[in-house]
Amino acid sequence: MPTRIAKHALVLARAFPEKQIVVVCGWNEPLRRRLARAGFENLDVRGYVADIDSVLGQCDVVITKAGPVTIMESILHRKPLVITGWVGMQEKDNVDFVLRHGVGTYSAGAKRLAQSVNALYERYDDFVERAQSFHRDGPQRIAQYVLELARPVISPTSRYGIIGSGVAQGS
């Protein structure tokens, strides 16, 4: 059964034959071998990449799950994102973050991926500008976002402010 990453890579290779599609497989050697054998000249399949920074710097668009590190690295490089999913509930809010701040889009499933990428290219400059704005006021925006997430659990009567975080309460 094809993995989601393999499905996405093959959809993109077919939909964008004029684009180089770089797939970073990390330590997933079976996935790397499978995609390398797929026969698409525009598919650049890599295993573990020590210098992911240089790969991100060369991309037009980053297509990824909603991992926070990749999202922030993409914003740092002013690269629009297409989020394709998330791992567990810990990453779900990251999709909302990307959409709310206009630095990318969400694509549910491989069938809509090419359409999502095309829509992003149509408004590419808008996405890049919003990513650029993080360089001007990013720390404040991120702090505000964290406060918004924490607001439901902040208690004005708690010495430390957070209930249920594992922090010892004041005596």
Secondary structure, DSSP 8 states (H G I E B T S, - for coil): ---HHHHHHHHHHHH-TTS-EEEE-TT-HHHHHHHHTT--TTEEEES--TTHHHHHHH-S-EEE---HHHHHHHHHTT--EEE---STTTTHHHHHHHHHTTSEEE--SGGGHHHHHHHHHHTHHHHHHHHHHHHHHHHHHHHHHHHHHHGGGB-TTSSSSBSSSS-----
